[in-house]
């Protein structure tokens, strides 16, 4: 039983209802009712796909591939054969889940441009309105003959505390070696 097989009946039944089905699914109570009972579990993915992948040696991950991945990720190599076996098993389980997600039919689904809240409430919260910029507008001073608004320059007395702290930060304080206002980087000698 695959991920697609367990999810498809719910969607097909809702689509076959037509206009009435869409109205029911659009209500929050119908969505809550549909999501209150899980239709699949990651445990079912591991059980069904583990049997399939044991039969196919092409999907087996070799210790050499594991070592290569660990080096690419700048992670430490396993210290013992038991640790290596645990890492291989974990990687196999993660790949089973990735393959199950890749098998999901996404035809007709528009991809997201970004991961964000695209509901009306979420867009309203992300919208910058006059109330957000009103303090900056109130701080502007009219200058010149036509009264063109200008932002005042902040001196150290009126600048926000965070801005003053950022300006006082000395990046060279973290350098192990420095000469004047420059930090020194030792390079290997060419032979």
HUPE-V340123 format. One record per backbone hydrogen bond with DSSP energy under -0.5 kcal/mol. NH is the residue of the N-H (numbers start at 0). CO is the residue of the C=O. If there is no record, write none. Layout:
NH_CO + NH_CO
This chain:
5_1 + 6_2 + 7_3 + 8_4 + 9_6 + 10_6 + 11_7 + 12_8 + 13_9 + 14_10 + 15_11 + 16_12 + 16_13 + 17_14 + 19_16 + 21_17 + 22_18 + 23_19 + 24_20 + 25_21 + 26_22 + 26_23 + 30_26 + 31_27 + 32_28 + 33_29 + 34_30 + 35_31 + 36_32 + 37_35 + 43_40 + 44_40 + 45_41 + 46_42 + 47_43 + 48_44 + 49_45 + 50_46 + 51_47 + 52_48 + 53_49 + 54_50 + 54_51 + 55_51 + 56_54 + 58_55 + 59_56 + 61_59 + 65_61 + 66_62 + 67_63 + 68_64 + 69_65 + 70_66 + 71_67 + 72_68 + 73_70 + 74_69 + 83_79 + 84_80 + 85_81 + 86_82 + 87_83 + 88_84 + 89_85 + 90_86 + 91_87 + 92_88 + 93_89 + 94_90 + 95_91 + 96_92 + 97_93 + 98_94 + 99_95 + 100_96 + 101_97 + 102_98 + 103_100 + 105_103 + 108_105 + 109_107 + 115_113 + 117_115 + 122_118 + 123_119 + 124_120 + 125_121 + 126_122 + 128_126 + 131_128 + 132_128 + 133_129 + 136_132 + 137_133 + 138_134 + 139_136 + 140_149 + 142_147 + 146_143 + 147_142 + 149_140 + 157_154 + 158_154 + 163_159 + 164_160 + 165_161 + 166_162 + 167_163 + 168_164 + 168_165 + 170_168 + 172_169 + 173_170 + 174_171 + 178_181 + 181_178 + 183_176 + 185_183
